[in-house]
Amino acid sequence: MRSLKLDRSAATLRRTAVITGMALVLGGAVVVPSASAAPPADPQACATKTLTTGHQKQGTTVNKSGSSSCNDLNLTYSNDSTSTVGDSYRGFYKTSSGWKGGSRGYIFAYDVTHNPWIVLLSDVNSGTPMGVGSQYDGGDTVKVAH
């Protein structure tokens, strides 16, 4: 019974985020995500990987490429497995003391290819293990450039 209430709460939050965003667009406001960045001059030089998200923790992981011109963990595509709208995503990275969530927190993203890319982690050192977490549920498919 309790988990059903939490599921409804997450769905309500997701609908509210979408409705608010749509109202801003329809009202003539320009919505610009503060955590977005244009792809580097040569996006082909970035390493890419498709990952599966964890629920509020890293899911499958990738190590930051040492040969890539990208310094960040960029969300380039997302598809929420349980919603036709989207989810909020957060980058996670591993340190000597365990997994840490990125300081940008959860950033809402629709189920589309993202252009400009959404920066989840900035200035990541080569070789650092990274993953992506979904705020509302896990098991989403995301593509990252790093």
Backbone hydrogen bonds, N-H to C=O, Kabsch-Sander energy under -0.5 kcal/mol:
donor,donor_aa,acceptor,acceptor_aa,energy
5,K,1,M,-1.5
6,L,2,R,-1.8
7,D,3,S,-2.4
8,R,4,L,-2.2
9,S,5,K,-2.0
10,A,6,L,-2.3
11,A,7,D,-2.2
12,T,8,R,-2.4
13,L,9,S,-2.4
14,R,10,A,-2.4
15,R,11,A,-2.6
16,T,12,T,-2.5
17,A,13,L,-2.3
18,V,14,R,-2.1
19,I,15,R,-2.9
20,T,16,T,-2.6
21,G,17,A,-2.1
22,M,18,V,-2.6
23,A,19,I,-2.5
24,L,20,T,-2.1
25,V,21,G,-1.9
26,L,22,M,-2.9
27,G,23,A,-2.0
28,G,25,V,-1.4
29,A,24,L,-2.0
31,V,29,A,-0.6
32,V,30,V,-0.7
36,S,33,P,-1.1
37,A,117,W,-2.4
45,A,42,D,-2.3
46,C,43,P,-1.5
49,K,144,V,-2.0
51,L,49,K,-0.5
51,L,142,V,-3.1
53,T,140,D,-2.3
54,G,57,K,-0.9
54,G,132,V,-1.3
56,Q,54,G,-1.0
56,Q,134,S,-2.4
59,G,60,T,-0.5
59,G,132,V,-0.7
60,T,52,T,-2.2
62,V,130,M,-2.2
64,K,128,T,-2.4
69,S,45,A,-1.0
73,L,121,L,-2.3
74,N,72,D,-0.7
74,N,145,A,-2.8
75,L,118,I,-3.7
76,T,74,N,-0.7
76,T,143,K,-2.9
77,Y,143,K,-1.3
78,S,112,V,-1.7
79,N,141,T,-2.0
83,S,80,D,-0.5
87,D,109,A,-1.7
89,Y,107,I,-2.6
90,R,133,G,-2.0
92,F,131,G,-2.9
93,Y,100,K,-2.3
94,K,129,P,-2.2
95,T,98,G,-2.7
98,G,95,T,-1.6
100,K,93,Y,-2.7
102,G,91,G,-3.1
105,G,102,G,-1.5
107,I,89,Y,-2.5
109,A,87,D,-2.9
111,D,85,V,-1.8
112,V,110,Y,-1.8
114,H,76,T,-2.9
115,N,113,T,-0.6
117,W,37,A,-0.9
118,I,75,L,-2.2
119,V,35,A,-2.8
119,V,117,W,-0.6
120,L,73,L,-3.0
120,L,118,I,-0.6
121,L,73,L,-1.4
124,V,71,N,-3.1
127,G,64,K,-2.8
128,T,125,N,-1.8
130,M,62,V,-2.7
131,G,92,F,-2.2
132,V,60,T,-0.5
133,G,90,R,-2.7
134,S,54,G,-3.2
135,Q,88,S,-2.7
139,G,53,T,-2.6
141,T,79,N,-2.0
142,V,51,L,-2.4
142,V,140,D,-0.5
143,K,77,Y,-2.3
144,V,49,K,-2.8
145,A,74,N,-2.2
146,H,47,A,-2.9
